[in-house]
């Protein structure tokens, strides 16, 4: 795995040897660059990880169908963490999922309607296991939604949907969600967790859903420890990852809270930070490891 080397300070800070078994990475702002592109050579890098006994696992706010479409065959045998930890699939089996109640979903949708009536430029995505649903149908909104939700359908009224299998309600705001929208949603549905997952996104999910719990489910299934797990993230929805890893990397472009939580700072997502750091870790796996 030949990539640009890490800077001397980070390289010197890493352990001399690691028993790496699992690499978990956020997508947007972390693995994906500023233009939405995957790093060059990702498929080859994941194949080499597999040969060395290291699993590659994306952990994203994106939809499961979107992760499969974007990452392709490289993740055919990978554990996939979608919807900010609300759903985990491995080898075709669902190993972890949590939903919100119909009343909570209804309250979230109603709050989005109210905020729109007050002049906020936003919309809701009702995310279920097989598809996502939206009622806002203008191109600026649907173009943004299509980046993260491959399987999505427009409906006349979200409140008319059966709401008993909702993984989360995601809210996209064309302005910064931390400038009022996130707090308004938090107050409107206090029984769920409200997580800021990007500058324009806030997710309303079960308190049992986060990326850290999803990683824990994978670790338990496969007998992998936090010491054998490397994680990479950049935003507030990634914070729980660092509870499940002793090799925690924040991207150089990460939110200050993520930089404070991580053990190491990787190069930015625009500088191939994930795969450069993974290459450095792979070089520290002892030869002939069983």
N, C-alpha and C positions, 0 to 999 in steps of 0.2 A: 504494500500500500504506500506508494510514493506520492507525497504531497509536500507543499511548502512547510518547512519546519516551524515549530512554535518559537516564540521569542525565548531568549535564554532564561528570563526570570520565571516564566511559567514552566518551562521544561525542567528547571532545577527544582521547582516546588513539588513536582509529581513524585509519588513513591518510586523507589528503584524497581520494584516488581509489583505486579498486580495479578490477581486471579479473576480477570474480567470474564463475565458470563452473559451480561445483559447490558445493552445500550438503549436508553430511553430518551427520545428527543421530541420536543415540541416542533411544530412545523413553522408557522408564520413568525417571522422575526428571529428564528433560530436556525432551522435547517434551510429554509427557503430564503433566497436573497431578496434585496429590495425591489426587484422586478417580478417577484413571484416565481423565480426559476429554482429548480432543484440543483444541487451542486453537480458539476461535471464528474462523471465516474462513480455516481452513487451505486449503480447496480453492481459494478465490479467490487466496490468497497464492501457492500453487504455480502456478496458471495464470498469474499475473503474472510469476513467475520464468521460466516457460517462454517467455513472450512476449519476455522480455529476454535469452534465451539462457542461462539459469541452470538447471541440473538440480537437482532435489531428491531426495536419497537417504536413506532411513531405514537405520540401521545398528544392529541390535538383537540381543539374545540370543533374541528371539522367533523362532518358526518362520516359514518363508516363507508358508505358508498363512494364518497369523495376521496377518502384515503386510498381505497382500492383503485379508483380510476387514475388518480394522480401518480401513485407510486408503482402501480403495475405489478408485474411478476416478481419484482425484488422482494415484495412482502407477502408472497403466497403462503409461506410457512411462519410468518412473524405474528407475535401477539399484537393486535391492533387496539389502541385505546382511542375511542371516539367520544365526541360530545362532552369534552372536558372530564372524562372519567365516568360518565354515566353508562357507557357500554364498552365491554371488552370481549373480543372474539379471538380465539386461537384454535388453529386446526379445524375450523368450521364449527366450533362449539362456543356457545355463549358461556363465559366463565364469570361474568359479573355484569349486573345491570341494576339500575335504580330509577324509579320514576317519581314524578310529583303527582299530587292528587288532582282530580278534575276541578275541584274548587280552587286549588292554587293556580292551575293553568287558566281558569276563567278569570280569576282576579288579576293575573298578569296581563292578559289580553285586554281586559277592561281598562287597566291603568295605561296601557299604550294608547288606546283610543282617547283617553282623557288628555294625555300629554300632547297628542297630535292636535286635538281641538284647541289646546292652549298655544299652538304655534310651533311646537318642536317638530323638526324634520326627521322623523324616525318611523320604524315599522317593526312588526313582530314576525318571528319565525317560530312556528310550533314544530319542534323536532321530535319525531317518533322513530322507532327502530328502522322501519323500511322506507320512510319518506319524510320530507319536511313540507310544511304548508305555509303559504303566505296569502294575504288578501290585498296587499298593496301591489299594484301591477305596472307602475311606471318604470321605464327602462333604467334610469339611474339606480333605482332600488334593486330591481331584479338582476341587473348586471353585477352588482356587488354580492348579492345572495348566491348567484351561480358560481362564484369563485369557491365557495365553501360547501355548497349543497348541490351535489350532482343529481340526486333524486329529490326533486321538489315539485310541488303542484300549487297552482293558484286556485283559490276558492273564493266564493263570494263573501263568506262570513266565517271567520275562525271560530266564533262562538257557537256555530252550528255543527262543528265537528264533534265526533265522539272523543272525549278528552281523557280516557282512562288508561292510555298507554303513552303518555307524554314524558319523554326523557328530560326535556328542558324547554323553556321558552327563551329564545335569544332575541335581544333587541339591538337593532342596528340604528345608530344615530349618526347623521352626517356631520354633526358637531362632536366635540369631545364628550364621551359619556360621563367622565368624572366632573363635568360642569353642570351637575344637577340631575341628569337622567338616572344615573346609578342610584343615587340616594332616594329619588322619588320612587323607583321600583322597589327598593329595599323597604321603604315605609308602606308601600301598597300591598306587599306580600311578605309580611315579616316571618312567616313560618317556613320559608325556603331560604337557601343561601343565595346571595346575590354577588356574583363574581365578575369583576372587570377582566375581560380576556383580551382586550386590545383598546386602542384609542377610541374606536367607534363601536365597540361591542360590549354588552353586559349580558350575562347568562343567569337565569333563574333556575336553580336545580335543587334537588333533594340535598339535605344536609349529609346524606350518606354518599354523595357523589363528589369525588375530586380525583385528580390524577394520581395522588399518592396512594389512595385506597385501591385504585386500579392497578398500580404497580405492585402493591402488596398481594393482590389476588394472583398476579402472574408469578411472583416470587414463591408464594405458597404452593401453587400448582406445579412448579418446576423445581422446587428445592434450591432456589437461588437466594443468597443473602444480600443485605445492603452493601457489605464489603465487596461483593462481586458485581455491583450495579453502578454504572455511570449514568448520570442524568444531565440533560441540557435544557435550559429554558431562558425566557427573556421577559415574561410579563407576570402579572399578579396571579393569574390562574395556574401558574407553574410552581408556586411556592410550596405546595404540599409534596412535590417530587423530592425535595431535599430532605424530607423526613425518612425517605426510603433508600437513601444512597449515602455511601461514604466517599463517593467520587462525584461530587456535585459541582457542575460547571454553570456559571451564568455567562451569557454572551456579553461582550464588551458594550453592546448597544442596549443592554437590559435595563429595566426599571430599577431605580435605586434600591427598592426593597428586595429584589431578586439578587442584586449584586451583594447585598449584605447577608443574605441567607446562604449563599453558595460557598463551597470550599475554595474554588478556583474561578478565575475569569478567563474564558476562551476568547479567541479573536471574534470579531463581529460576524453576523450572518452574511454580510457582504464580502467577507474575507475567508469564506470556506471554514469557519471556525469549528463546526462540529466535526467534520471529517479530518481536519488537521489534528484536533485533539484526540480523536479516536485512534488515528494512526500512531500518535505518540504513546497512547495506552497499549495498543497492540504490540508495540516494540518492547514493552515491559512485561509481557506475558512470558514466563519461563519456557524455554524450549522443552519439548516433550511432555508438556502438561497433560495429565490424564483427564 
